[in-house]
């Protein structure tokens, strides 16, 4: 007998019939002799609908009430799935985040999980009950509902799997695994059989929509094996797991892109110690994540600084930076939402040279200008004009031999 945690995304539970399909899959896993805990998202489109209602009411909704509203989507799904399993003759019980409880910090809309009490779930599992848990949500420990941000159901699932020491965490979605890049953009993209936590972490942080970044962080920290699979067929997907020798032989594993970032520049910044802290601390205090940062060489006691933030936070970030610019005597602020980040990822980069130059030469041949560059041990990212995103991804995918045809020839 194994303990299996399964997570189903919004598309997988998007209709009553699809919820019935999920129930049949869950029931089969249970009938195979496994204990089963299921984490579900809201039905497809429901969270967007709730967010739109909040924004129609207020340009900047109260964060506590925002979480109260958007968390209701998952409540509907867990009830429907539990009812369906019960109608099929199975014992099933639903849990909201605060009922477990799943305790988070107080950062509404972007909460981070602090602890999970597994006592109630383990007691129910012993009695042969299938547990259905609302993803995306928790409690701050004072009775307030919190949410984990977009894609938070993935984080809920891996965190529950870690707390229960599950044998596997299966993430069911509308794709059948992790691909070398978005197959809708590059039809020749291929499915990756297994990928390291580090590579998946980079792909998630760089725009790949398969797994939410914090879910991969949890999986890596607690060594949870994650199996990304399709909820519409039984084909094997992609295993996200600890790095092995076979993974190290691949130079570049995938190409990621992200159009959900904005670039902000602050000009004429006084060049003296502590000025960077004055600029970025207020952003941190407002839970705005800064990604890439470039500072120009100081000229006549002043410098220019450019950085990127999530596009959804850009309006608030610009407002904060304009106030800071006025306070420190900077010359001005500009922002650009029409950018994209394109990245190459692979643990093989650690032991191979020339990867970055191949990327830069490939983009140059297509007349694509690089506005910002960021690197790590296993990735290189470039900010480019958003209109060149698809072209950049396609030519890089081909340049690093990731197409189906290239693989077959090798």
C-alpha angles and dihedrals in degrees: 000000000000133000108236125189114199126189124196122195130217096272091051091056096032096122138022090254091053090049087054089052090052090049091053092050092048091048092051091052089050093046089054087068101265133132106236134205116181126200117193138189127218117280113280112284095009097105090048089052092051093046090051090053091052092049091048089057097044138004089221107025119203104267096224093052091042089060092046088055104042094043091066094078093071091047089063093049098049091050094049094047092047091049090050093051090047091051087055091056100261129126107243132169130188127217131194116212095259092049094063087034110239102183120206137172120268098262099122116214090011103047121161122217115248102174144348123211105217097183099099094043093050092050091052092047090054089057092054096257124150108226120217115194130190109239126212096039145083141146132264091227093257095079096268117132115236132187129212101222130256112332089019093137089072089055091048091052097049092043091052090047090052093048092049094040088234120193092232140357111218114200109199117197142148093278127065098231147317114314132202085252139338104311090205088064098035112029091192092062113124133215116255114228095207135358133188123249089244094054093044090048091055093045092050093047092046097055109280105140098206098094133013112246097238091053089058091047089054092047092051095045094050098030094241113171108227121201113198108204143161118258090209100062141018099243118130114260133194125309116218106203149133114314118265135187094264091059092052092061092065112087098201121012100184152349119236131187135188127194093175097089134093129204121226124189128192115195132207096017113179107251106228137112116288097022094110090054090052089055102042104032094070089051090052091048088057092050092248112149117220115207120177121019129190125182120190123225111278115260122189093342096309137088140185122239128198128185141161131236134177109287091235090061096043098096093051092042093053090050091053094044093049089056091048092047090055092048096050096040098248118166098238151310133246133177138195125198094179098087138105134199117223119190141182117212134191139134087220089074089078091073102029130075130208097043096119093046090052089053094048094046092049093053091044093055089058093049093248112152118218112222100178136007131204128177141185134173092281107023146048120200130191130190111221138164108289093234090068096052099104093043092050094050093048096049094044091048089055095041092058095046098248098134119109090245093052092051093049092050091051 
